[in-house]
Amino acid sequence: MRALLAMPVSLPQRMFDAAQLARLRELAEIDTARAVPDLADAPDAVLAEVEVLITGWGSRPVDAAALARLPRLRAIVHTAGTVRHVVTDAVWERGDVVVTSATEVNAVPVAEFTLAQILLAGKRSLAQEHRYRGDRAPRLAALSAPEIGNYGAVVGLIGASRIGVLVAEHLRPFDLEVLITDPFVDAATISALGATKVEPEELYSRSDVVSLHAPDVPTTQGMVSRELLALMRDGTTFLNTARPALVDLDALRDEVVSGRLAAVLDVHDDLAADDPLWDAPLASITPHIAGSQGNELHRLGEAALEEIRRLGAGEPPRYPVDASRRDISA
């Protein structure tokens, strides 16, 4: 089974450790020392034999022109999350190419990060740290404030996505009430996660922490509106590890800069260098660290190896991308 690393030249060494690269060579006929960032630059003779493309962050789109030079292509194994920027309509229209994604695997560190931030938010950590830094002395009165703490607190999850489901599962051991809003998931499924299905208005108004886990598709952009943010109670926290396009940034900025709400923002592509959010004491802003980083990339590489093993053994893929859901999933 001939495979090709169709990705930036520096990515394979980050995605796979030495042992994983050795296993990849055992599973497929592949030159692991050579990555092809742009299929247009690959010789016709090379592409004519390729059965599996291994793609990742920064890979170029597999378009109709590339497919015409890949007559034996059986699968695209994507080592990152969304395949939107790599798998074009031409791939889906061809109909005989299996597409897999590491979205579910990449969800693991995002859910871990989210769990940590939810528990910190329950302690009102941003507000308490800000006061402590100002006073340089602890405020013991805060210990008796009834709104602080995670015992019996309410966590609202927007979206029962892969990450949303993982977060709900991580929250099970804690003394928390979990609410989920998702128009595509029924109440019984959400109940099985130990959560309660509610409408968005109830989730925002009742939750101590609201965490966003919806995909970035046209129908979800701007879904976190000014009206919904206004329903959140004073001192509560909004958490975004999804995508910035889903949130009305002007509305969120107003709420956080005023000090009414706290925010944990790991995604903020449109945040200008002089945006007041950078200096807002109740805003935690991190550079998209929730997803796989460092040694966590090897988990994505491991998932790709398993997909390639399954292809070689004639087994169904573990994480196939369902073309029929591409309009409502990331």
Backbone torsions as a table, in degrees:
resi	resn	phi	psi	omega
1	MET	NA	111.5	-176.4
2	ARG	-83.1	128.5	-179.4
3	ALA	-127.6	158.6	-178.1
4	LEU	-139.5	135.4	174.4
5	LEU	-82.6	97.1	-178.3
6	ALA	-96.1	75.3	-172.8
7	MET	-157.8	167.8	176.5
8	PRO	-53.8	147.9	-171.0
9	VAL	-63.2	-27.3	-177.7
10	SER	-85.0	-11.5	-171.7
11	LEU	-73.0	-41.5	-176.6
12	PRO	-56.6	-39.3	-178.9
13	GLN	-70.3	-20.9	176.5
14	ARG	-87.8	-34.5	-175.4
15	MET	-79.7	-33.6	-176.4
16	PHE	-123.3	136.0	171.4
17	ASP	-83.3	179.0	-174.2
18	ALA	-60.5	-41.6	-179.3
19	ALA	-66.3	-37.7	179.2
20	GLN	-68.1	-38.5	177.3
21	LEU	-63.9	-37.5	177.5
22	ALA	-64.2	-41.6	177.7
23	ARG	-65.9	-36.4	178.0
24	LEU	-61.2	-39.9	178.5
25	ARG	-68.0	-26.8	176.2
26	GLU	-75.6	-32.1	-175.6
27	LEU	-83.1	-26.1	-174.7
28	ALA	-147.2	160.0	173.0
29	GLU	-84.3	105.7	-171.4
30	ILE	-154.1	143.9	172.9
31	ASP	-95.5	99.1	-176.1
32	THR	-75.4	-7.7	177.3
33	ALA	-89.2	-1.7	-175.7
34	ARG	-129.6	120.7	173.6
35	ALA	-113.8	147.6	-178.7
36	VAL	-114.8	102.8	-178.6
37	PRO	-65.3	-32.7	-176.7
38	ASP	-133.0	116.3	-178.4
39	LEU	-60.5	-24.4	179.5
40	ALA	-63.7	-22.3	-179.0
41	ASP	-91.1	-6.0	-178.5
42	ALA	-82.8	141.4	178.6
43	PRO	-63.0	147.7	178.9
44	ASP	-57.6	-38.4	-177.4
45	ALA	-64.5	-32.9	178.5
46	VAL	-72.0	-49.7	-177.3
47	LEU	-65.7	-29.3	-177.8
48	ALA	-62.8	-22.3	-177.8
49	GLU	-101.0	-9.3	-172.9
50	VAL	-73.6	129.1	176.1
51	GLU	-106.4	-25.6	-177.6
52	VAL	-133.6	126.8	170.5
53	LEU	-100.7	130.3	174.6
54	ILE	-105.5	114.3	-174.6
55	THR	-116.0	173.9	-180.0
56	GLY	-169.4	-162.8	178.8
57	TRP	-57.9	129.4	178.1
58	GLY	88.7	-1.7	177.4
59	SER	-68.0	145.7	179.6
60	ARG	-79.5	156.5	179.6
61	PRO	-60.9	139.5	173.1
62	VAL	-90.2	95.0	-173.3
63	ASP	-100.2	-174.7	-176.4
64	ALA	-61.0	-37.8	-179.7
65	ALA	-64.3	-41.1	178.5
66	ALA	-68.1	-42.3	-179.4
67	LEU	-61.3	-35.4	179.8
68	ALA	-62.7	-23.3	179.4
69	ARG	-98.8	4.3	-178.4
70	LEU	-122.4	61.4	-173.5
71	PRO	-64.4	-22.9	-176.6
72	ARG	-101.8	6.9	-175.6
73	LEU	-61.6	125.5	179.5
74	ARG	-108.2	-29.4	-172.1
75	ALA	-155.6	150.4	168.5
76	ILE	-118.1	115.5	179.8
77	VAL	-103.5	108.1	-175.2
78	HIS	-95.8	125.4	-176.0
79	THR	-89.7	9.0	177.8
80	ALA	-123.5	-159.7	-176.1
81	GLY	-85.1	-104.0	-176.0
82	THR	-59.5	141.4	177.7
83	VAL	-100.4	5.6	-173.5
84	ARG	-54.1	-39.2	-174.0
85	HIS	-87.5	-2.7	-178.9
86	VAL	-114.7	-47.1	-175.9
87	VAL	-91.6	110.9	-178.9
88	THR	-88.6	171.4	177.3
89	ASP	-58.3	-29.7	-179.3
90	ALA	-61.5	-34.5	178.2
91	VAL	-66.7	-47.5	-178.9
92	TRP	-64.3	-37.5	-178.2
93	GLU	-68.9	-29.4	178.3
94	ARG	-64.6	-37.2	168.2
95	GLY	83.9	-10.8	-176.6
96	ASP	-117.7	17.3	-179.2
97	VAL	-110.6	120.2	175.5
98	VAL	-77.3	132.7	178.1
99	VAL	-118.6	127.7	175.7
100	THR	-122.5	157.1	-177.8
101	SER	-138.3	152.8	176.6
102	ALA	-95.6	22.7	-178.2
103	THR	-55.2	-47.2	-177.5
104	GLU	-65.9	-33.5	179.2
105	VAL	-73.0	-40.8	178.0
106	ASN	-67.4	-18.7	178.1
107	ALA	-68.1	-22.7	-175.2
108	VAL	-60.3	-56.0	179.8
109	PRO	-67.5	-29.9	177.8
110	VAL	-64.0	-43.1	179.0
111	ALA	-66.5	-37.3	177.5
112	GLU	-63.6	-45.3	177.9
113	PHE	-61.1	-43.3	-178.9
114	THR	-63.1	-44.3	178.1
115	LEU	-57.1	-46.9	179.9
116	ALA	-59.7	-43.5	-177.6
117	GLN	-70.3	-34.7	177.5
118	ILE	-62.9	-45.2	-178.7
119	LEU	-67.1	-37.8	175.8
120	LEU	-66.2	-39.4	179.3
121	ALA	-63.6	-35.7	177.3
122	GLY	-60.9	-29.0	176.2
123	LYS	-84.1	1.5	-175.3
124	ARG	51.9	47.1	-171.1
125	SER	-64.0	-38.8	-179.4
126	LEU	-63.9	-46.6	-178.9
127	ALA	-66.2	-41.9	-178.0
128	GLN	-69.0	-38.1	177.1
129	GLU	-65.0	-41.6	179.3
130	HIS	-60.5	-44.6	178.6
131	ARG	-65.1	-40.7	-178.3
132	TYR	-64.3	-42.5	178.1
133	ARG	-62.7	-35.2	179.3
134	GLY	-73.5	-43.3	-177.0
135	ASP	-82.9	-25.8	-172.6
136	ARG	57.9	27.6	178.1
137	ALA	-156.2	144.7	-178.8
138	PRO	-69.6	148.5	175.3
139	ARG	-102.8	93.6	-176.5
140	LEU	-64.0	-22.8	178.9
141	ALA	-61.9	-26.3	-178.9
142	ALA	-64.5	-23.7	-178.0
143	LEU	-63.4	-24.4	-177.9
144	SER	-101.4	-0.1	-179.1
145	ALA	-66.5	120.0	-172.6
146	PRO	-66.3	-21.4	-177.2
147	GLU	-82.9	-6.5	-177.7
148	ILE	-96.9	134.3	175.6
149	GLY	123.8	164.9	-176.4
150	ASN	-105.2	-0.3	179.4
151	TYR	-78.6	110.3	180.0
152	GLY	78.8	8.4	179.2
153	ALA	-70.7	161.5	-178.5
154	VAL	-111.6	127.8	178.1
155	VAL	-114.5	127.8	178.9
156	GLY	-108.2	125.5	178.8
157	LEU	-109.3	122.9	178.1
158	ILE	-93.0	101.0	178.8
159	GLY	106.5	121.9	173.1
160	ALA	-93.5	53.0	177.3
161	SER	-76.3	-176.0	176.9
162	ARG	-55.6	-46.1	-179.1
163	ILE	-70.2	-42.6	179.2
164	GLY	-57.8	-41.6	178.8
165	VAL	-65.3	-43.4	178.8
166	LEU	-62.1	-41.7	178.7
167	VAL	-62.1	-44.4	178.5
168	ALA	-59.0	-40.7	178.9
169	GLU	-66.9	-39.4	177.8
170	HIS	-64.6	-29.2	-176.6
171	LEU	-80.8	-11.7	-176.0
172	ARG	-54.1	-43.0	-175.4
173	PRO	-71.1	-9.6	-173.4
174	PHE	-97.7	155.6	-179.4
175	ASP	-81.4	66.7	-176.3
176	LEU	-127.4	153.6	169.6
177	GLU	-101.6	128.8	-176.9
178	VAL	-112.1	127.0	175.8
179	LEU	-111.6	143.2	177.3
180	ILE	-133.2	135.4	171.4
181	THR	-118.2	127.8	179.7
182	ASP	-163.9	116.3	-176.3
183	PRO	-69.8	-14.0	-175.6
184	PHE	-102.1	1.1	-177.4
185	VAL	-123.5	132.4	-175.8
186	ASP	-81.1	165.8	-175.6
187	ALA	-62.9	-36.1	-178.8
188	ALA	-65.2	-40.8	178.9
189	THR	-64.7	-42.1	179.3
190	ILE	-68.0	-38.1	177.6
191	SER	-61.6	-35.7	178.8
192	ALA	-65.3	-19.2	176.6
193	LEU	-86.3	-0.4	-177.0
194	GLY	82.2	20.2	-177.3
195	ALA	-123.3	175.7	179.4
196	THR	-121.5	130.5	177.1
197	LYS	-77.4	129.5	178.9
198	VAL	-138.2	167.5	173.4
199	GLU	-80.7	158.2	-176.6
200	PRO	-54.1	-41.3	-176.7
201	GLU	-60.8	-41.0	178.9
202	GLU	-68.1	-39.7	-179.5
203	LEU	-60.8	-49.3	-178.5
204	TYR	-64.1	-40.2	-173.8
205	SER	-76.1	-26.0	-176.0
206	ARG	-97.7	-22.0	-168.7
207	SER	-81.2	142.6	170.0
208	ASP	-81.8	-29.7	175.4
209	VAL	-135.9	130.6	175.3
210	VAL	-113.0	122.3	-176.3
211	SER	-119.7	128.6	-172.9
212	LEU	-93.9	126.2	-178.5
213	HIS	-140.3	35.8	178.7
214	ALA	-96.4	156.4	178.9
215	PRO	-77.7	157.5	176.6
216	ASP	-90.5	92.9	175.3
217	VAL	-129.7	164.3	-176.0
218	PRO	-52.5	-35.3	-176.2
219	THR	-76.9	-13.9	-178.6
220	THR	-103.3	-11.0	-177.0
221	GLN	-65.3	128.3	-177.5
222	GLY	77.8	11.9	-176.0
223	MET	-65.7	-28.7	175.8
224	VAL	-86.5	92.0	-170.2
225	SER	-93.8	168.7	176.6
226	ARG	-59.1	-39.5	-178.5
227	GLU	-64.7	-40.9	-179.7
228	LEU	-72.2	-41.3	177.4
229	LEU	-61.3	-34.1	-180.0
230	ALA	-65.9	-20.2	179.3
231	LEU	-76.9	-18.3	-179.1
232	MET	-69.3	140.5	-178.4
233	ARG	-73.6	153.3	179.3
234	ASP	-54.6	136.0	175.8
235	GLY	87.5	-5.5	-179.8
236	THR	-82.5	173.9	-169.4
237	THR	-125.4	136.7	173.1
238	PHE	-107.4	131.6	-175.2
239	LEU	-123.4	127.5	-179.3
240	ASN	-127.5	108.9	169.9
241	THR	-114.5	11.4	-176.5
242	ALA	-92.2	-99.7	179.6
243	ARG	-143.1	146.0	-177.9
244	PRO	-67.7	-27.3	-176.1
245	ALA	-65.0	-16.2	-178.7
246	LEU	-78.9	-10.8	-171.7
247	VAL	-117.4	138.4	170.7
248	ASP	-72.2	100.0	-173.3
249	LEU	-64.0	-38.7	179.7
250	ASP	-61.6	-41.6	-179.9
251	ALA	-67.1	-44.1	179.9
252	LEU	-63.5	-43.4	178.7
253	ARG	-57.2	-46.2	-179.4
254	ASP	-58.7	-43.0	-176.8
255	GLU	-68.7	-39.1	-174.7
256	VAL	-81.4	-43.9	179.8
257	VAL	-64.2	-32.2	177.6
258	SER	-70.6	-17.9	-178.4
259	GLY	89.7	3.1	-178.5
260	ARG	-74.5	-39.6	179.0
261	LEU	-120.6	155.3	168.6
262	ALA	-101.6	157.8	179.5
263	ALA	-143.1	139.2	172.1
264	VAL	-114.3	111.0	-172.4
265	LEU	-119.2	108.8	176.2
266	ASP	-99.4	-9.3	176.8
267	VAL	-129.9	128.0	-173.9
268	HIS	-163.9	54.7	-174.2
269	ASP	-59.2	-28.0	-174.6
270	ASP	-99.3	13.6	-176.7
271	LEU	-82.4	113.5	-178.9
272	ALA	-69.6	159.1	-177.2
273	ALA	-62.5	-27.2	-178.9
274	ASP	-103.5	16.6	-179.9
275	ASP	-65.2	134.2	-179.9
276	PRO	-59.7	-20.3	179.4
277	LEU	-61.1	-31.1	-179.8
278	TRP	-57.4	-34.5	-176.0
279	ASP	-103.5	5.0	-179.6
280	ALA	-74.1	124.5	-177.4
281	PRO	-64.3	-22.6	-179.2
282	LEU	-99.5	20.9	176.7
283	ALA	-118.0	123.2	170.3
284	SER	-100.0	119.5	-175.6
285	ILE	-121.9	115.5	-179.1
286	THR	-121.0	152.0	-172.9
287	PRO	-84.4	62.1	174.4
288	HIS	57.3	50.2	-177.2
289	ILE	-94.6	-6.7	-177.2
290	ALA	-65.2	-38.5	-180.0
291	GLY	-71.4	179.9	-175.2
292	SER	-59.7	130.7	177.1
293	GLN	-138.8	154.6	173.4
294	GLY	53.7	-125.9	-177.2
295	ASN	-68.1	-15.3	177.3
296	GLU	-67.7	-21.0	177.2
297	LEU	-62.9	-28.3	-179.5
298	HIS	-67.4	-23.7	173.9
299	ARG	-65.8	-38.4	176.7
300	LEU	-66.6	-41.4	177.3
301	GLY	-61.8	-39.7	179.1
302	GLU	-62.9	-39.6	178.2
303	ALA	-63.6	-39.1	178.3
304	ALA	-65.0	-40.6	178.1
305	LEU	-60.6	-40.3	179.6
306	GLU	-65.9	-38.9	178.4
307	GLU	-63.6	-40.9	-179.3
308	ILE	-68.9	-39.0	175.4
309	ARG	-59.1	-44.5	-179.4
310	ARG	-64.3	-40.4	177.6
311	LEU	-59.4	-45.6	-179.3
312	GLY	-65.8	-30.3	-178.1
313	ALA	-90.7	-1.4	-178.7
314	GLY	75.0	21.4	179.5
315	GLU	-94.9	155.6	177.9
316	PRO	-66.8	151.0	179.7
317	PRO	-66.9	154.7	179.5
318	ARG	-80.7	-39.5	-176.2
319	TYR	-126.2	66.8	179.6
320	PRO	-73.5	150.8	174.3
321	VAL	-92.3	125.8	-178.8
322	ASP	-87.7	109.0	-177.3
323	ALA	-59.9	-29.8	-177.0
324	SER	-70.9	-16.6	-178.8
325	ARG	-105.0	9.2	-173.4
326	ARG	-69.1	-16.0	177.3
327	ASP	-81.6	-15.8	-177.8
328	ILE	-122.4	3.2	178.6
329	SER	-124.9	160.2	-176.5
330	ALA	-69.7	NA	NA
